[in-house]
Amino acid sequence: MRWNDTREIAIALYEKYPDVKPLEVRFTDLHRWVTELEGFDDDPQRSNEKMLEAIQMAWVEETE
């Protein structure tokens, strides 16, 4: 998984944190959680606010 695999990351986050409300997660925590996902294999420094926001919005869609 890489930063641009937004949907795949969102699904993995939903499965790992099913009771978490994505819009309440701080980007610092979101960044850490993504980099800790099994199968994540990208440079942690490559992320930016736009990528994290896209992941967060995809995660919101998964919870609906």
C-alpha positions as CSV (number, residue, x, y, z in Angstrom):
1,M,0.0,0.0,0.0
2,R,1.2,3.5,-0.9
3,W,-0.1,7.0,0.0
4,N,-2.1,7.2,-3.2
5,D,-4.0,4.0,-2.5
6,T,-6.7,6.1,-0.8
7,R,-9.5,3.6,-1.0
8,E,-7.4,0.6,0.1
9,I,-6.1,2.6,3.1
10,A,-9.6,3.7,4.0
11,I,-10.9,0.2,4.0
12,A,-7.9,-1.0,6.1
13,L,-8.5,1.8,8.6
14,Y,-12.2,1.0,8.8
15,E,-11.4,-2.6,9.5
16,K,-8.8,-1.8,12.1
17,Y,-10.7,1.0,13.8
18,P,-14.4,0.3,13.2
19,D,-15.7,2.4,16.1
20,V,-13.6,5.5,15.3
21,K,-15.3,8.6,13.7
22,P,-12.8,9.6,11.0
23,L,-13.6,13.3,11.2
24,E,-12.5,13.3,14.8
25,V,-9.1,11.9,14.1
26,R,-6.2,14.4,14.1
27,F,-4.0,14.3,11.0
28,T,-1.0,13.5,13.2
29,D,-2.8,10.4,14.4
30,L,-4.1,9.5,11.0
31,H,-0.6,9.7,9.6
32,R,0.8,7.4,12.3
33,W,-2.1,4.9,11.9
34,V,-1.6,4.7,8.1
35,T,2.1,4.1,8.4
36,E,1.4,1.4,11.0
37,L,-1.0,-0.5,8.7
38,E,0.1,-4.0,7.7
39,G,1.1,-3.8,4.1
40,F,1.9,-0.1,4.0
41,D,5.1,0.3,2.2
42,D,5.8,4.0,1.3
43,D,7.9,6.8,2.6
44,P,6.2,8.3,5.6
45,Q,7.6,11.7,4.6
46,R,5.8,11.6,1.2
47,S,2.4,12.4,2.8
48,N,0.9,15.8,2.9
49,E,-2.3,17.4,4.2
50,K,-4.1,16.9,0.8
51,M,-3.4,13.1,0.9
52,L,-4.4,12.7,4.5
53,E,-7.7,14.6,3.8
54,A,-8.4,12.3,0.8
55,I,-7.8,9.3,3.0
56,Q,-10.0,10.7,5.7
57,M,-12.9,11.4,3.3
58,A,-12.6,7.9,1.8
59,W,-12.7,6.5,5.3
60,V,-15.9,8.6,6.0
61,E,-17.5,7.0,2.9
62,E,-16.6,3.5,4.2
63,T,-18.4,4.2,7.5
64,E,-21.6,5.2,5.8
